[in-house]
Amino acid sequence: MNTPRIAIVTGASRGAGKGIAIGLAKLGMTVYVTGRSNQQSLASGWDGTPLPGTIHETAKACDEAGGHGIAVLCDHADDHQVAALFEQVAREQQGRLDILVNNAAFIHHQLIEQNPFWEKELAASNILDVGLRSAYVASWHAAQLMVKRGTGTIAFTSSFGASCYMHGPAYGAQKAGLDKLAHDMAVDFKDSDVRAFSLWMGPLITERSLIAAEVNPEQYREFLAQAESPEFNANIIHAIASDPDGDRHSGATLIAAEIALTYGISDRNGHQPPSHRAMLGSPRPINPAVVY
């Protein structure tokens, strides 16, 4: 594998995507930052508070981190806009794309409410569009570039919600779906030196999670005490993409806190986030069966 230089991080106006983009920029990468927040944020926290963050602010932060950020306005519910994004990358980078981080997802305002799914708005299911289908579409475009060059990494930001009950069935199905995309895409990438994996991130320090800790303190404050920074996950993604033997992870669902130990990666101030496997469950193993 070549040293990764060019990345796309979807849904990077704020939250995990923003932190991952900045983390990759700190490693010297050019990062295309996508999202819908252009001049002002389009998102709000669980308490209705407007959240900060635009694609331009993230791109600027990438520059300040030592890399190069390129803001691209992109609604990942619109296939034409997604196609235009990858056309831009291909044109500006001579067909090179080293890392795609599929992070964009629709976050419904009732996501963390402790109510059954039928008491939440039907719109909560939109995460299956922007979150699951959108990841497939972005990966389809990325594969066109990566397979042609014979190198590349596609990472999916997933969570323990793929295994345990977390935030309801729509959220869980989206995360489980991402894991399966990584698993099956790896089969198709065999012999191409393109790899795909899904990363179960732990509780993250983001704008939304800090508000969640205020809305549901008993549920979130203990988690946040051991939370991961998004930059921690950026370092993991970069390490796997840079690893000459990283193909061994292709198709796998990895727990960030565990795979970080393999690569000697720690979080801020040397903090080593814990794995929540014992409490929240384990990823499904790779199934070697292939049926065409």
N, C-alpha and C positions, 0 to 999 in steps of 0.2 A: 504494500500500500504506500502511496505517496503521502507526504506530510499534508494534512488537510489545509486548504487555503480558502476555499469558497463554501459558504453555507447559506441555507435558507432556514429561517426559524419562523414558522407560521404562528399567528396570534401572539405577537410580541410587543404589543403596545404597553402591556403591564404584566404583572404576575409571573408565572413560571417562564413564559416565553421571553419576557424582557430580561429576566435574570440569566437565562440560558444564552441569549444573544450576547449580552455583555460578557458573560464568562468565556464564550468562544472568541470574542474580540480581544479579551485579555491575553489570549493565546496567539494573537497576531492574525486572526482570520478576518476576511471580508465577509460581512454578514448582511444578507438581505432580510430586512425586518418587515413582515407583513401584518396587516390588520386593517380595521375599518375606522379607527380613530385617527383622523387626519389633523384638524385644527384644534379639536377639543375631544375629551373622552366621551365615548358613547355608553360607558358602563357605570353602574352604581353598586355600592356595597349592599350587604344584607340588611342594613338599617336604612337604605334609601339614600345614603350619602354618595354624592358623585365621586367616582374614583379618578385619581390622576392618571396621566399617561397617554401619549400619542406615539405613533410610529416615528415621528420626527425626533421626539425626545429620546426614544430608545436609540435611534441611529446616532444621535449626538453623543449619547453616553458610550456607545461602542467606539466612537472616535476618541473620546477622552480616555477610554480604557486601553488604548494602544493599537486597536485594530481599525477597521473601517466599516461604518454602518451605512447601508443604503435603504432608505425608507421606500416601500412600495405599497400604495393604497390598494388593498385587495380584499374583497368580500368573498370568503371561501365557500359561500353558498352559490356563487356565480361561476360556472365552469369557464366562461369566456374570460373573466378576469384572471382566473388561475392559469389558463393557457397563456395569457399575455405576460404574466409574471415569469413563467419559464422561458418564454421567447426572449424576454429582456435579459435574463441571466445568460442564456445561450449566446446571445448577440454580444453582450458586454464582456463575457468571460471566455469567449472562443470555445463554447461548448463544455466548459468545465463546471462541474458541481460535485463537491466532495461529500457534503453532509446535508441531508434534509432532516429537519426536526419537525415532525408532525405534532403540533401542540394546539392549534386553533380548535376551539370548542365553544358551542353555545352554552352559556351559563344562565339558567333560568333563576329568577328572583326567589322562587320557592324551593330551590334545590335542597337546602339544609333544614327545611321545615320537617318536623317529626310527625308527618301525616301520611296516610296511605296514598298511593299514586293516583287513585281516582278522585281524591280530594284536592289534588293539585291541578293546575291548568293543563290542558292537553298540549299546550305549547312546550311543556317540559320535555317532550319527546323530540324536540328539534335538535337535541344533542346527537341524535342518530343521523342527522344530516350534516350539520357543521360540527364535526367531532369524529364521526366514523366515515361516512361517505366522502367527506372532504379530504380525509387522510388518504383514502384510496385514490382519489383523483390526483392529488398532489404527487403521490408515489408513482402513479402511472406516468406522469410527465417526467419526474425525476429519473425513472428507469430508462427513458429514451436517451437521456444524456449519459447516465452512468454506465450502462451496458456497452454503449458505443465506445467509451473510453476504457472500459475494462476495470473500473474502480469506482468506489463510492459506498456510502453508508446511509441507510434510512433508519432513523430512530423514531419510535412512537412513545410519547409521554403517557404512561398508564399509571395504574395504582392498584392497591389491594382491593379496591372495589370490584375488580374483575373476579374476585374469589368470594369475598364476604358480602353481606348486605351493607351497602354504603350509599346513602342519599337516594335510595329507591331504584326500581328496575331499569329505568331509562339510562341512568348513569352507569349502573353495573353492566348493562348490555353493551354500552359504548366502550367501556374499558376492556371487557372480555373480547369484543370485536377487534380492538386494536391488537391485542395479543395474537389473535388468530391471523390477522393480516400479516404480522411479522413472521409467524410460523409458515404460512403458505407462500408468501413472497420469497422466503429463503429457498424453498424448493425450486421455484422458477429461476432464481438467481444462481443455482448450482453451476459451477464452472465458469462463472462470469467475473468472479472476484468482487462482486457487489454483495454487501451484507445488509441484513435487516434484523432489527431486534426491538423488543418492547421493554421499557424501563419502568418498573414499579417505584415511583418516587414516594418517599414518606411524607408526613405533614410538612408543608412548605411555608416559609415566611414570605407572605405576599400581602398586598394591600387588602385583599378579601379575607385572608385568614386572620389578620390582625383584628378586623372588624368582627369576624365570626367569634373570636375569643371574647369579645365584649357582649355579643348577642347571646351566645351559649357558653358562658365561662366554664361551667363544670365539664363540658364536653371537649373543649378545645385548649384550655390553658395548659393542661398536663401534656397534651401532645406537642404544643408549641415549645414547651421547655426542652424538648428533644428534637425540634424541627430542623429540617434541612434548608439550606439556602439554595435557590435555583442554580447559582454558580457552581455549587458542588456537583449537581447533575450535569452541567456543561462539561466539567472536567472529565467525568466518566464517559460521556458521549465521545469527546475528543480522544480519550485514551483508547477506546475500542476502535475508533476510526483509524487511529495511527498504528495500531498493533499489527505487525506482519502476520501474527497468528490469530487475529481477531475473528476470522471466519468460524472459529469454534463456537462463537456466541451467536452466529447467524441463525435465526429462527427461534431463538430462546426468549423467554420472558425472564428478566433479571431483576433482582431486588437491589436497588441502588446502594443501600448501606452495606450489602454483602459483597457486591462486585467491586466496590470502592476499595475494600481491603485487599483484594487481589492485585489491584494496581497501585496500592500504597497511597491512596487519595484520602485526604482528610478535609473537613469543612473548616469554616472560619475559626481562627484561633486554635487550630488543632483539634477541634471537636470532632468526635467520631460518632455520627448518628447511629442509633440502634436499628437493628432489623425488627420488624413487627410480625415476622413469620409466625411465631408461636401463638400470637393473639389473633391475627387477622387472616392467616392462611398462607398457602404455598402456591406458586405458579404451577400450571400444568406442565409436565415434561414434554419434550419434543417427541412427537409420534413419528416413527420412521416409515410408516405405511404411506404409500403413494398410489392413488387410484386415479387414472385418467378416464 
